[in-house]
């Protein structure tokens, strides 16, 4: 055999072996990339309910809360403590609650060893009180934002927003709910006893590396951190005993990258009564509701005496191509929370047929249209710059914002200060789950959404609000922009390029 022939045979054999090795490795990665905890959770821990935050009312009627960001340790698993961050405790924070029309002040103290912020997600308030990356609180320092609550009853939340580090700060446990009430919603026959038939559910995905959280990004993941199990209100394997015929669940996706499609293990229908910014006009009977990071939903589920059912997250059916589904969480399934009904249940009224009138604009009075192209490298081709104002809006006007994702991966879109109405999804009327007031919306690849929002001020040309992808790894990498609200004819100022 000639030398050339021998070289060709050996080279071909080596290439064949390498191809088999690469193909085998990819097959191993593919088959092990999805996560499924269905039927595997023992549900042995009673669900913790975040306490209602203590407050006091000053002489001028201002309700004052105190929040302290602090280091801690929490025993998620028996005998093993995990290093955590929390508000007023070792992990997560208390639920703040206020009425529409109340003046609110929150005294925030940073007990961490690095700067952070507290952003009031979904709240309508002045830009300098928003808690975005321009309102940094140094380690050991304090900040006291104050505003008047001027929006309908809703399930909001609070979390850090430091530019470039939001994912890390939220993952470590800095998050809590902020519930707003108003007289109109109080009159409705909806479950409303906090922690009894009205349950806050802060859902997060986690992975433990020994006794610590694992915050790493998996191989071939571009969505951000994706955990291998879920917990609710900081409780692993949670169950909740309920004693009422109908229970209201306030679902908050506080994960940093994972999108959930919530339903029940027996496929029972439930009533969707509220979205991010408050109640729908009328309830929608659904079997599934999809929530991307930052989104909320209020649902009412009917229980029967003595039964058990599991709140479950199902695989996504709109997540993108096979690669995105497999490696970025679209194929994953989780058993999230078990509900256990007592043998005898207190009767509950039927969910009302009418819930209220939406206060978000319908787009007919829009004076300007803007377009936002979502890419991981930036929005409209530009990565975030702290000293650049990207958009200028006029106080008191309504606009339509069209948001498009052709990036090949999932994104979502959150706008600070305002609640918006989804007018169209790919040119069609939105589904029932998107017909309520929203501040965050999931925008899968190949999707274009048209949103209507009104900017009621106050004007502040020097202090911007944010709009961004709420997959926090994408946000940290620069998928964020800034807008200021100005009076008619006023020019924008120049925000600082540094975090204060």
N, C-alpha and C positions, 0 to 999 in steps of 0.2 A: 504494500500500500504506500502510495506516495506521501511525502511529508505534508503537502498541502491538503490532501484528503483527510489525513489524520487530524490536522488542525481544525478542519471544518467539522468533522464528526464530534471532536471534543467540545468545540465552541457551541455547536448545536445542543449537545447534551447539557452543558452548563446553562444555556439560555432556557432550556426546557425545565430544568430543576428550579431556576430562579422564578420562572413564570408560575410554576406550581406553588412555590413558597409564597409569592406575592398574592396569588389567587386564594390560597388557603388562609393567609392572614386576613385578607379582606373579607372572606366568607365568615371567619371567626368574629371579626369586628361587626359585620352586618347582623349576624344572628344574635349577638349579645348586646346590641345597642339599645334595644327597647327596654322599658322598665314596666313591670306589671306587679302590683301588690294586691290585685283582686283575689279575695279568698285567703289571703295570707296574714291579715291583721287580726290580732287576738282581741282588740278592743277592750283592753283591761284597765284603762285609766279614765277616770271621770273627767269630763271636759272642764277645764278651768274657764271661768268667766271673768274677763277683765273688770276690775272694780270701777265704779263711777268715780271720777275725779272729784275730790273735795274742792269747794270754792266758797268764796265769801262775796257779799255784795256791799260795795262801798256806798257812801252817802249820796253820790251822784248817780247811783243805780248801776255802776259798772260791775259786772261779774268778773272776779279775778281768780285765775287758776295759777298753780305753780307746777312747773315741770323741770326736772333735773335729769340731764343726760349723765349716765354713770356707768362705770365698769361693774361687772358682777360675775357670779358663777351660778349656774342652774343645774340641778340634777334631773336631766331629761330621762336618764336611765338610772335604775336603782344602783346606788353606790358609786356612780361615776359623775363627777362634776365637769361641766363644760364652761369655758370662759365665754362671757356674753357681754352685750351692752343693753341698756334698757332705760326707760324713763320712770323715775321714782321707784325703781325696783331692778331686779336682775335681768329681766327680759320683757320686751314689748313695753306697753305703757297703759295707763288708765284710760277709760273712755271719757272724753270731755263731752258735756251736753249743755246746750244753750237754746234759748227761744228766739224766734224771729223778732227783730226790733230791739233786742238787748245789746247794750254796750259790753264788749268783752275785752279783757286784758289777760295775756298769758305771760307770766314772768318765767323766762327760760334761763336756766343756768347750765353751763357746760362743765360738767365734772369729768370729762374725758381728758386724755393726754394729747389731744390734737383738735384743731378747729372743726366745727360742723355747723349745720343749720337746722332749722325746723320749718318745713314748708307745709302750709295748710292746704292740702290737695283737695280741689273742688270748691274752695271758698272764694267768694267775691269780696275783695278787700283792696285797699290801696297798695300800690306796687312796693312801697318801702316796708310794708308789713307782710309781704308774701312769703318770705323765708327762702327765696331762691339763692343762687350762688353769690349775689351781691349783698346778702345779709348774713355774712359769716359771723359766727360767735366763737371767739378765740377760746382756747383751753383756759378754764378758770374764770371766764368772763360771763356776763349776763346780757340779756336782751329782753325788752318788754314790748312786743307788738300789741297794738290795740286797734279795734275797729267796731263798727256797728253791724250786727248780723242783718243782712238785707237780702234774703233769699228764702225759698220755700223749705219745708222740712225735707231732710235728706240724710243719707249715710255718707259722710265724708271721712277723711283720715288725715293723719299727719306723719311726716317722715323727713329724714335729712335730705339735703339737696346740694352738697358741695360739688363743684364742678370737677369731674375726673375721679371722684371717689364715692359717688352715691351708691353704687352697687355694694361696695364693701360695708358701708355704714348701715344700710338696710338689712343686709344679710346677717349682721351681727345682732340684730334684734331691736333696732330703733324704729318703732312703728306703733301706732295706736289709732283708735277710731275717734271721730268727732261727730256726734249725732246732733242734728238740728231739728227742732220741733216748731210747729206753728198751730194756731187755733183751728185752721181748716182740717189739718190732718188729725188733730186730737179728737175731732168730732166723728171721725170715721170708725166703723166697727172693725178695726184691724187689731190683731194681737199687739199689745203695747206694754206689757209688764217686763221690764228689762231683766234678763237672766232667767225668766220663768217661761213665758210663751213668746218672748221677743229676744232672740239669741244673736249676739254678735259672733261672727265666725271669720277669724283672720287666718287665711289659708296660706301656708308657705311650704316649699319643698326644701329638704335638707339632706345632707350626707354627713355622717360622722366619721372622722378619722381618729379612731381610738376614742379619746375623751374630748376631742375638739371638733369643731365644725370643719368640714372640708369645703373650701370655697373655690377650688380649682375648676377650670373649664375642661371638659372632656375632649378627647381627640376628635377632630373633624366637626366640632360644634362651633357654629358661628352666631347662635342666638344669645349666648351668655351662659351663666351657671345654671345647670339642670341637676336637681337633687334626685336621689334614688327612693325617697319616701316623702310623705307629707306629714305635717302636723297642723293642728288647729288651736289657736290661742296659746301656742307654746306647749301643747299637749300631744305626745305621741300616742298612737293607738286609742283615740278618744271615743268615749260613748257619752250619751246624754239621756237621762231619764226625763220624759215629759209627761205631764199630767193633764194636758189640755187637748181638746179635739183638733184644734188648729194651732200651728206654730209658725211664727214669722222668723225666717232666717235671713240675717243681714250678711250676705256673702261679700267678702273683700279678698281679691287676689293680691296678696302682699308679697308674692314671689317676685324675683328680680327678672326672670326671663320666661318662665313657664306659663303657657296658656292652658286653661282648663275648660272642659265641656262638662258642666255639672248636670247630673240627673240622679235618679235613684235606682237601686239594684233591681227593683221589681218593675221599673219603667212606669211608675205611677205619674200621673200628671200633677202639676202644681200651678199655682197662680203667680205669675210675675206681676208684682204691684209697683215696683220702683226700680229705677236705674241710677246712674251716678248722681244726678242732680235732684232726685226726688221722685214723686209718684207719677205714674202714667195717667192718662186720661181715664182709662178703664183697664181692668186686669186682663192679662193674656194667659190663656191656658197652654202650658208648654210641657214637654218632657225633657228638654235639654236647654241649657243656657250657657253660652260661651263667654268666658271672661279672660281677657289678656291682662298682663300686669298693670295694676292700678285701677282696674274697673271694679264696679260694685253692682250688686243686684239684690233687691229685696223680694223674697218669694214666700208664699204662704202654702204650707203643706198640710194636708189633712191626715190625721192618724186614726187608727182603729184600736180599741182596747186590746192590750196584751201583745200587740205585734211589734216586730222589729224590722227596720229597713236601713239601708246603708246609703249615705250620700256618696256618690261615686263620680270620678272624672273619667270620661270616655275618650277614646282616640279622636283626633281632630279630622274632619272631613274636608277642610278647606285650607290646609296648612302649606301646600306647595307640592313640589315633585317628590318622588320616592326618597331622594336623598334627604330632603328637609324633614320629611315625616319620620324617617328612621333615626337620623342622627341629631335632630333638634327638637325632639319631644313629641312630634305629631302622632306617633304610634303608641304612646305611653298610656297606661291605665292605672288608676289609684282608687283604693277604698279609703275614703277620707274621714267619715264620721258615722258611727252607728247611733240611730235614734231608737230608744226603747220606750214604748208606750206603757203606761200603768194599766192595771187590769180594769180600773174604772177611770174614766176621763171626764173632766169638767166640760160641759157643752160650750161650744163657741159659735158665734153668729157666722152666717155665710159671708164670704168675701163680698164687699159692696160691688155693685155693677158699675158705678161711677165713682171715680177717685178724685177728680179735680180738673182744673184747666192748666195746660202747659203755659209757662211764662217765658219759654224760649221762642225766638222769632221764626216765622215760616218762610222767610226769605223774600217776601213780596216787596219789602221796603228797603232792600239792599241797595246801597249806593256804590259799592265797589266789589269786584271779584278778584280774588288772589288764588294763585296756584302753587302747590308745594309738591315737589318730586322727592320721594323718600329713597335715600340710598344710605347704606351703612357708612359711606365716606363723608356724608353730610346731607343737609337738606337744600334742595335747589343748587346742588353742586358746591356748597360751601360748608366747611366744618365750623363749629362754634368758635366765635371770638368774643371775649368778654367786653372788649371796647368797641364793638361794632353793633349798631342798630340795624336790623335786617328789614323791619317793617314799621311803618308809622300809620297809626289809625286815629281817626278823629272821634273824640268823645261824643257819645249820644247817637252814633250811627250804627247801622246794621250792615254786615258784609257777608258774602259767601266765600268760603274757602274750599277749594277743590284739592283733595289730597290723593296722590297716585303712587302706587308701589309697583314697579316693574323690576325690582332688584333681585328677584329669584329667591328671596328669603322672607320670612314673616317680619312685619314691623307693626307698631301701633302709633297712635298720635294723640298727644295730650296737650291741651291749651290751658295755661294758667288764667285765673281770674274769672273766666266766663263758663257758662254752660251753653251748649249748642244743640241744635236740632239736626239730625241726619236727614237730609232731603232726598238723596239718591244714593244707591249702591249700584255701580256699573249701569247707570242710566235708568234703573228701576226703583220703584218705591221700596223703602227699607223694610226688612222683616220686623215682626212684632217686637222682638227683643231690642231693637234699635229705635223704637218710636218714643222713648222717653227722653228727658233731658240728660245730656252726656257731656263729660269733659275729657273722656279718654275713649278711643275706639280702635278696635283691632282692624288692621288693614293688611290682609294677606297678599301675597304676590299675585299680580294680575288684577288688582282691585283699584277702582277709582271711586272715591266718596265725595259727595258735595255736602257741605255743612253750612248752616246759617247761625250767626252769632251777633250779639249786640254788645257794644262797648259803652257801659254806663259810667265809666270813670271811677274815681276822679282822675283828672289829667295830671301827668307827671312826665315831662319830656326828658328828664335826666335818669329816671329809674325804670329799667325794662322789666317786663314779664317774659316768661319763657314759653316756647312751644318745642316739643321734642318727642322722640320715640321713647316710650316708657319701658322698653326692654333696656334695663339700666346699663348693661355693658355697652350697648349701642350709644346711649346718651353720654356715657363717660368718654367714649371714643370720639365724640364731637357731633353726634347726630342731634343737634339742637340749634335753635335760633332765638332771636330776641325781638320783641316789639315794644314800642312805647305808645301810650295814649296821650294825645295832645288836644288842645283846644283848636277850633277851626282856624287855619292859617298859621298856626304855631309850628316852629321847627323843632326837630329832635335835638336833645343835648348830646353829650358824649359820655357814656358811662365809663367808669374806670376799667382798665384791663386787668386789675388785680381784684382778688376777693378780699372783702373787708371783714 
